[in-house]
Amino acid sequence: MNNTKFVRTKNVKQFVALMDELQKLPPNIPKLALVYGDHGLGKTKAIIWWATRNDAIYVRANNEMTQNGLLQAIVDELGERPLYLMQENFKLILKHLKRDPKIIIVDEADYLFSSKNVIEILRDIQDSTGCPVVLSGMGVMDKKIARFKHFEDRIFKKLKFEQFNSSDIKEIINELTELNFTEVAIEYLATRTNQFRQLVKLINRIEKTSETNKFDKIDEYTLKGIINERRILTRAEANEVSELVPVKNLTECRFAGGKS
């Protein structure tokens, strides 16, 4: 399985479109955006992938981050040495971004909503430099931000990362493995997991089982057997069973190799 490939799911494509849109906004429109959704849908992976490719400033917040702590993290990402005084860090950021504009992305931004001052300083940076600021967090972040009406009113767009659908699952499978899944198997897989990390682990398990049993195709029955860790009979075992069990009762047996 190729874990190094980046899969462009529907969520990722919408995120890329949002980032392109933000950069094309006229100067008189505030360039604030909110990206949110449940964990396991690939938000952080998509953000880091985009930030790396586009030389953006990526900062990961934490529950102890203060105003100055946030500014120092941004200064560090700019390649500058963080200063002791908050105002000095703020001035340094403005000077740097006016000279070399960059998008600022703050991940795990949920932690910042305990303090109005921390949120407002991001708005001040956006207002002063014109550089887009994107906040990313969990599924309830759109409700948290509603408490800061002045900030929320300046948000250009909110993007929610939705649960994977069958098309997303198919895209992920095609990128990560060479196994041949039937359409029905893909639809079943979509009902069993909706988190990228879990899906990667599951595909890895399916690959190992398929290699051991020489499956040439993963259909729904085979997939259910692997997921539920049901015993899959080898052909020799099936022949032995057939001598003891009437043929009509062998319809539920699955032979190694993917044939019944």
C-alpha positions in Angstrom: 0.0 0.0 0.0 1.3 3.5 -0.9 0.8 5.7 2.2 2.7 8.6 0.7 0.1 9.5 -1.9 -2.2 12.4 -1.2 -5.8 11.7 -2.1 -7.9 14.5 -3.5 -11.3 13.8 -1.9 -14.3 16.0 -2.4 -13.4 17.8 0.8 -9.8 18.5 -0.4 -11.0 19.8 -3.8 -13.4 22.2 -2.0 -10.6 23.3 0.3 -8.3 24.0 -2.6 -11.0 26.0 -4.3 -11.6 28.0 -1.2 -7.9 28.9 -0.9 -7.8 30.0 -4.5 -10.9 32.1 -4.0 -9.5 33.8 -0.9 -6.4 34.9 -2.8 -8.4 36.4 -5.6 -10.7 38.6 -3.4 -10.5 42.3 -3.9 -8.8 44.4 -1.1 -12.0 45.7 0.3 -13.3 42.3 1.3 -12.1 40.7 4.6 -10.1 37.6 3.9 -11.1 35.4 6.8 -12.2 31.8 6.4 -13.3 28.9 8.6 -12.6 25.2 7.9 -14.2 22.8 10.3 -15.5 19.2 10.6 -15.2 16.0 12.6 -11.9 14.4 13.3 -10.5 11.8 10.9 -11.7 13.5 7.7 -8.3 14.7 6.6 -8.5 18.4 7.5 -5.0 18.7 9.0 -3.4 16.5 6.2 -5.0 18.7 3.5 -4.0 21.9 5.2 -0.4 20.9 5.7 -0.2 19.6 2.1 -1.6 22.9 0.8 0.5 25.0 3.1 3.7 23.3 2.1 3.0 23.6 -1.6 2.0 27.3 -1.3 4.5 28.6 1.2 1.8 29.5 3.7 2.3 30.1 7.4 1.0 27.0 9.3 0.5 27.3 13.1 -1.0 24.7 15.3 -2.7 26.1 18.4 -2.9 24.5 21.8 -4.9 25.0 25.0 -2.2 27.1 26.6 -1.6 29.5 23.7 -1.8 33.2 24.6 -1.9 36.2 22.4 1.9 36.5 22.5 2.3 32.8 22.2 0.3 32.9 18.9 2.3 35.8 17.6 5.6 34.1 18.5 4.6 31.0 16.6 3.8 33.1 13.5 7.1 34.9 13.8 8.9 31.6 14.1 7.1 30.3 10.9 8.2 33.5 9.1 11.8 32.5 9.8 12.4 35.3 12.3 13.4 35.2 15.9 10.4 35.6 18.3 10.7 38.6 20.6 9.7 38.9 24.2 7.2 41.8 23.9 3.9 41.1 22.2 3.7 44.5 20.5 7.2 43.9 19.0 6.2 40.6 17.6 3.0 42.1 16.2 5.0 44.9 14.4 7.5 42.3 13.1 4.7 40.2 11.6 3.1 43.2 9.9 6.5 44.4 8.5 7.3 40.9 7.2 3.8 40.2 5.6 3.6 43.7 4.0 6.9 42.9 2.3 6.2 39.3 1.5 2.5 38.5 1.7 1.5 35.0 2.9 -1.6 33.1 3.9 -1.8 32.3 7.6 -3.5 29.0 8.6 -4.2 28.3 12.3 -5.0 24.6 12.9 -6.7 23.4 16.1 -8.1 26.9 16.4 -10.8 25.7 18.8 -8.3 26.3 21.6 -8.2 30.0 20.8 -11.9 30.7 21.4 -11.5 30.8 25.2 -10.1 34.3 24.7 -11.5 37.1 22.6 -8.2 38.9 22.6 -6.4 36.0 20.8 -9.0 35.8 18.1 -9.1 39.6 17.6 -5.4 39.8 17.1 -5.7 37.5 14.0 -8.3 39.9 12.7 -6.0 42.8 13.3 -3.2 41.0 11.3 -5.6 40.4 8.4 -6.9 44.0 8.4 -3.4 45.5 8.6 -1.7 43.3 5.9 -4.5 42.1 3.7 -3.2 38.6 4.0 -5.9 35.8 4.2 -6.3 34.1 7.6 -7.8 30.6 7.8 -8.9 29.0 11.0 -9.4 25.2 11.2 -11.0 23.2 13.9 -13.5 20.6 15.0 -17.2 20.3 14.0 -18.5 22.6 16.7 -16.1 25.5 15.9 -18.7 27.3 13.8 -20.9 27.5 16.9 -17.9 28.6 19.1 -17.1 31.4 16.7 -20.7 32.7 16.8 -19.9 34.1 20.3 -17.5 36.5 18.7 -20.0 38.3 16.5 -17.7 41.1 15.3 -15.2 38.4 14.1 -17.8 36.1 12.6 -19.3 39.0 10.5 -16.0 39.3 8.8 -15.7 35.7 7.7 -15.9 35.4 4.0 -16.7 31.7 3.9 -17.2 28.6 6.1 -16.2 25.2 4.7 -17.3 22.1 6.5 -15.5 18.8 5.8 -18.3 16.3 5.2 -18.3 12.5 5.8 -16.8 10.5 3.0 -19.2 9.1 0.4 -18.7 6.1 -1.9 -16.9 8.2 -4.5 -14.4 9.4 -1.9 -13.8 5.8 -0.7 -13.3 4.7 -4.3 -10.8 7.5 -4.9 -8.9 6.6 -1.7 -8.8 2.9 -2.6 -7.6 3.6 -6.1 -4.8 5.8 -4.8 -3.6 3.6 -1.9 -3.9 0.1 -3.2 -3.8 -2.0 -6.4 -6.5 -4.4 -5.1 -9.6 -4.8 -7.2 -12.7 -3.9 -5.2 -16.2 -4.5 -6.6 -18.6 -1.5 -6.5 -20.8 -3.2 -3.9 -17.7 -3.8 -1.7 -16.8 -0.1 -1.9 -20.4 0.9 -0.9 -20.2 -1.5 2.0 -16.8 -0.2 3.1 -18.3 3.3 3.1 -20.8 2.2 5.7 -18.1 0.8 8.0 -15.7 3.7 8.3 -15.6 7.4 7.6 -12.2 8.3 9.0 -9.2 8.4 6.8 -6.8 6.9 9.3 -9.1 4.0 10.0 -9.6 3.4 6.3 -5.8 3.3 5.7 -5.4 0.7 8.5 -8.3 -1.3 7.1 -6.9 -1.3 3.6 -3.6 -2.5 5.0 -5.4 -5.4 6.8 -7.3 -6.3 3.6 -4.0 -6.3 1.6 -2.3 -8.6 4.0 -5.3 -11.0 4.1 -5.6 -10.9 0.3 -1.9 -11.7 -0.1 -2.1 -14.7 2.2 -5.3 -16.1 0.5 -4.4 -15.1 -3.1 -7.6 -13.1 -3.6 -7.9 -11.7 -7.1 -10.9 -9.6 -6.3 -12.4 -8.1 -3.1 -16.2 -8.5 -3.2 -18.7 -7.7 -0.5 -18.7 -11.2 1.1 -14.9 -11.3 1.2 -14.7 -7.8 2.6 -17.2 -8.7 5.4 -15.2 -11.8 6.2 -12.0 -9.7 6.6 -13.6 -6.9 8.6 -15.4 -9.3 10.9 -12.4 -11.5 11.1 -14.4 -14.5 9.9 -12.5 -17.7 9.1 -11.9 -18.0 5.4 -11.6 -21.6 4.2 -8.7 -22.7 2.0 -9.7 -24.9 -0.9 -8.3 -28.0 0.8 -10.3 -27.3 3.9 -13.4 -26.7 1.8 -12.9 -30.1 0.1 -12.7 -31.8 3.5 -15.9 -30.0 4.7 -17.8 -31.0 1.5 -17.4 -34.6 2.4 -19.2 -34.0 5.7 -21.7 -31.2 4.8 -24.4 -31.3 2.1 -23.5 -29.2 -0.9 -26.5 -26.9 -0.5 -25.1 -25.9 2.9 -21.7 -24.8 1.5 -23.1 -21.7 -0.2 -21.8 -19.6 2.7 -18.2 -20.9 2.5 -15.6 -18.7 0.9 -12.6 -20.3 -0.7 -9.2 -18.8 -0.7 -8.6 -17.2 -4.1 -11.9 -15.4 -4.1 -14.0 -18.1 -5.7 -16.9 -20.0 -4.1 
